[in-house]
Amino acid sequence: MTLTTIHPATPTRSGFSAGEYITCLTGIVWREGLRFLHQRERFVSALVRPLVWLFIFAAGFRQVLGISIIPPYETYILYEVYIAPGLMAMIQLFNGMQSSLSMVYDREMGNMRTLLVSPLPRGYLLFCKLLAGTAVSVLQVYAFLAIAWFWDITPPPMGYLTVLPALILSGLMLGALGMLISSGIKQLENFAGVMNFVIFPMFFASSALYPLWRVEEGSPWLAYLCEANPFTHAVELIRFALYGKLNWVSLAVVGGCTAVFMIGAILAYDPSRGFVRRGPGGEA
């Protein structure tokens, strides 16, 4: 009778260490940062749009669209002071869409598939990508605030710090929205049209350029539409935080929309749901 030696089973690995998660986050953020540094025109274009609105549009409508005392302001303000938070959110909106555009490009080039086949959870990988894009948008916003300071747009000194959490949360929401939209775009050429279809209605149907009470005077149904617009609450969250205050309704809406958009993006980028196309034989 032959005796068979039984070796203990090799222990299987369950989960990843905190260092491996941090390494993944660092790599994705570093890659996004290098891409941003190599695309200097992206930084310039992100500032040109809000500065045009600030220097030209606001200057022309300063006397016509004066703003009365409304929260969070405690006195009468000039029009350019009012639209500054909306232009900050505008930077994040465009950056969120541009970051999603890079995801469509990576998907066409095959880089996205390489990322998503990583053994790390897909939700974590997408969140790292989202966090990297948000970090870039926050840097762009602070660059805009530095330029706006020379235009006498000077919030309280503490506001530059208290607005940071609002910028991070709104950047995550707008980036997650762009990520969700990019999941349904199959070709890079189609994304520009979708961007215009999303960006301009969200921007103009919000409180970025005019307070909602003025909109309600002209069109009540449009005011209801603006109140239901998540971008409106992103603007108001930034506006209140810039003056050291908190809009609880906007915080709840932005936080809830961030979770919904992120969950939708994770499900949309699931290969079993159509991200990886399969041939007749079942091969990917």
VOGU-3710 file (C-alpha; in Angstrom, 3 decimals, decimal comma):
1> mtlttihpat> 0,000/0,000/0,000  1,402/3,350/-1,010  1,220/6,141/1,482  0,406/9,537/0,079  1,780/12,591/1,777  -0,855/15,265/2,169  0,519/18,774/2,046  -1,356/21,549/3,757  -3,323/23,703/1,357  -1,661/26,896/0,307
11> ptrsgfsage> -3,397/29,748/2,090  -5,444/31,848/-0,273  -5,297/35,576/-0,101  -8,412/37,477/0,915  -8,348/41,197/0,339  -5,604/43,740/-0,084  -3,523/45,668/2,375  -3,931/49,362/3,032  -0,554/49,989/1,396  -1,699/48,400/-1,843
21> yitcltgivw> -4,808/50,569/-1,907  -2,692/53,654/-1,303  -0,262/52,618/-4,056  -3,153/52,283/-6,492  -4,543/55,682/-5,514  -1,125/57,309/-5,798  -0,520/55,816/-9,239  -3,842/56,959/-10,681  -3,574/60,456/-9,179  0,032/60,754/-10,395
31> reglrflhqr> -0,973/59,716/-13,903  -3,782/62,276/-13,963  -1,421/64,950/-12,659  1,164/64,235/-15,346  -1,533/64,339/-18,006  -2,662/67,707/-16,680  0,895/69,091/-16,685  1,442/67,956/-20,262  -1,839/69,544/-21,379  -1,245/73,157/-20,396
41> erfvsalvrp> -3,890/74,342/-22,829  -6,426/72,465/-20,712  -5,498/74,638/-17,737  -5,689/77,827/-19,790  -9,013/76,934/-21,394  -10,467/76,100/-17,984  -9,717/79,660/-16,843  -10,595/81,493/-20,044  -14,313/80,659/-19,922  -15,033/81,945/-16,391
51> lvwlfifaag> -12,742/84,953/-16,824  -14,623/85,988/-19,979  -17,872/85,858/-18,026  -16,304/87,791/-15,161  -14,512/90,526/-17,096  -16,955/91,054/-19,974  -20,408/89,726/-19,147  -20,417/90,828/-15,506  -18,989/94,253/-16,333  -21,732/94,844/-18,894
61> frqvlgisii> -24,563/93,793/-16,584  -23,239/95,278/-13,343  -25,701/98,163/-13,318  -28,637/96,170/-14,668  -28,408/93,102/-12,431  -27,544/94,440/-9,034  -28,120/91,910/-6,255  -30,084/92,738/-3,128  -29,340/91,378/0,333  -29,854/87,606/0,162
71> ppyetyilye> -28,178/84,794/2,119  -25,286/84,296/2,582  -24,577/87,981/1,875  -25,148/90,521/4,616  -25,080/93,610/2,415  -25,652/94,660/-1,171  -23,117/93,139/-3,553  -21,969/93,747/-7,084  -23,004/91,363/-9,809  -19,506/89,993/-10,368
81> vyiapglmam> -19,298/89,067/-6,683  -22,553/87,134/-6,997  -21,560/85,105/-10,058  -18,084/84,182/-8,736  -19,302/80,968/-6,991  -21,208/79,987/-10,130  -18,072/80,426/-12,217  -16,138/78,298/-9,730  -18,694/75,538/-10,157  -18,530/76,086/-13,919
91> iqlfngmqss> -14,818/75,249/-13,845  -15,577/72,012/-12,039  -18,387/71,158/-14,430  -16,178/71,514/-17,492  -13,310/69,697/-15,808  -15,589/66,810/-14,860  -16,688/66,443/-18,460  -13,130/66,751/-19,796  -11,918/64,122/-17,349  -14,671/61,817/-18,582
101> lsmvydremg> -13,609/62,596/-22,140  -10,180/61,214/-21,285  -11,886/58,038/-20,074  -13,544/57,612/-23,461  -10,135/58,094/-25,090  -8,524/55,552/-22,738  -11,291/53,094/-23,545  -10,688/53,423/-27,284  -6,926/53,027/-26,804  -7,341/50,022/-24,497
111> nmrtllvspl> -5,920/51,685/-21,370  -9,268/51,576/-19,585  -9,565/47,827/-20,003  -6,090/47,423/-18,510  -7,198/49,434/-15,499  -10,502/47,652/-14,955  -9,025/44,116/-15,089  -6,975/44,950/-12,006  -7,770/42,642/-9,057  -8,660/45,681/-6,975
121> prgyllfckl> -12,391/46,455/-6,668  -13,735/48,255/-9,716  -15,563/50,779/-7,563  -12,322/51,750/-5,853  -10,518/52,160/-9,178  -13,226/54,444/-10,533  -13,270/56,402/-7,279  -9,490/56,932/-7,542  -9,968/58,230/-11,065  -12,761/60,497/-9,848
131> lagtavsvlq> -10,673/61,771/-6,939  -7,765/62,582/-9,252  -10,007/64,623/-11,547  -11,495/66,438/-8,555  -8,035/67,376/-7,289  -7,229/68,938/-10,662  -10,484/70,918/-10,678  -9,839/72,243/-7,164  -6,434/73,547/-8,257  -8,066/75,284/-11,220
141> vyaflaiawf> -10,667/76,902/-8,977  -8,048/78,318/-6,622  -6,147/79,682/-9,613  -9,362/81,424/-10,681  -9,822/82,856/-7,173  -6,270/84,208/-7,261  -7,001/86,065/-10,500  -10,444/87,222/-9,286  -8,791/88,761/-6,224  -7,345/91,453/-8,500
151> wditpppmgy> -10,924/92,128/-9,655  -11,980/93,021/-6,087  -13,686/89,677/-5,502  -12,420/89,144/-1,985  -14,392/86,792/0,252  -13,439/86,560/3,948  -9,927/85,165/4,388  -11,306/82,113/6,197  -13,587/81,496/3,201  -10,670/80,271/1,119
161> ltvlpalils> -10,339/77,399/3,591  -14,000/76,711/4,397  -14,853/76,447/0,699  -12,445/73,536/0,184  -14,810/70,761/1,425  -17,593/72,195/-0,738  -15,300/72,200/-3,769  -14,302/68,595/-3,153  -17,882/67,392/-2,769  -19,203/69,331/-5,767
171> glmlgalgml> -16,224/68,195/-7,843  -16,974/64,582/-6,944  -20,619/64,995/-7,945  -19,901/66,628/-11,303  -17,069/64,214/-12,034  -19,283/61,228/-11,209  -21,951/62,625/-13,535  -19,433/62,887/-16,359  -18,190/59,377/-15,609  -21,741/58,042/-15,794
181> issgikqlen> -22,313/59,792/-19,119  -19,024/58,526/-20,545  -20,047/54,928/-19,854  -22,663/55,159/-22,600  -20,459/56,889/-25,196  -18,938/54,406/-27,621  -17,023/56,837/-29,835  -14,902/59,842/-28,940  -16,530/61,989/-31,633  -19,957/61,705/-30,010
191> fagvmnfvif> -18,856/62,953/-26,615  -18,531/66,631/-27,615  -22,198/66,828/-28,549  -23,234/65,143/-25,322  -21,089/67,593/-23,337  -22,893/70,566/-24,863  -26,236/68,900/-24,291  -25,440/68,513/-20,581  -23,201/71,461/-19,689  -25,148/74,424/-21,041
201> pmffassaly> -28,628/73,421/-19,774  -27,181/72,667/-16,329  -25,276/75,956/-16,216  -27,968/78,311/-17,478  -30,851/76,612/-15,595  -29,232/77,256/-12,241  -28,492/80,035/-9,774  -24,999/80,554/-11,209  -25,851/83,753/-13,108  -28,950/85,054/-11,316
211> plwrveegsp> -30,763/84,380/-8,038  -33,754/82,073/-8,161  -36,166/84,720/-6,906  -35,502/86,711/-10,062  -36,114/83,596/-12,162  -39,376/82,978/-10,316  -40,571/86,492/-11,108  -40,182/85,794/-14,804  -41,110/82,109/-15,021  -42,239/80,031/-12,005
221> wlaylceanp> -41,891/76,701/-13,841  -38,321/77,569/-14,797  -37,601/78,349/-11,143  -38,843/74,869/-10,198  -36,562/73,398/-12,853  -33,613/75,346/-11,479  -34,342/74,130/-7,950  -34,351/70,520/-9,185  -31,019/71,021/-10,972  -28,152/69,420/-8,979
231> fthavelirf> -25,781/72,045/-10,354  -27,819/74,753/-8,602  -27,173/73,103/-5,263  -23,476/72,698/-6,081  -23,324/76,456/-6,729  -25,190/77,286/-3,521  -23,036/74,924/-1,485  -19,923/76,719/-2,764  -21,529/80,154/-2,328  -22,389/79,591/1,338
241> alygklnwvs> -19,092/77,848/2,136  -17,150/80,750/0,633  -18,602/82,935/3,398  -18,200/80,391/6,178  -21,808/79,170/6,139  -23,507/75,889/5,324  -26,579/75,285/3,193  -27,937/72,018/4,571  -30,371/71,419/1,706  -27,655/71,830/-0,899
251> lavvggctav> -25,324/69,608/1,111  -27,932/66,832/1,184  -28,711/67,130/-2,527  -25,072/67,216/-3,635  -24,138/64,326/-1,349  -27,088/62,224/-2,498  -26,468/62,928/-6,192  -22,784/62,060/-5,767  -23,705/58,660/-4,363  -26,313/57,996/-7,072
261> fmigailayd> -24,048/59,042/-9,947  -21,096/57,067/-8,577  -23,132/53,889/-8,073  -24,555/54,275/-11,565  -21,058/54,675/-13,035  -19,783/51,581/-11,218  -22,680/49,523/-12,537  -22,305/50,959/-16,024  -18,605/50,070/-16,167  -19,317/46,475/-15,131
271> psrgfvrrgp> -18,131/44,176/-17,984  -21,125/41,884/-17,437  -23,383/44,825/-18,243  -21,967/45,598/-21,644  -18,629/47,398/-21,188  -16,691/44,460/-22,657  -18,284/43,334/-25,888  -18,399/39,609/-26,537  -18,306/37,853/-29,827  -20,516/34,968/-31,003
281> ggea> -18,263/32,400/-29,348  -18,362/34,218/-26,007  -14,816/35,537/-26,184  -14,169/39,057/-25,006
//
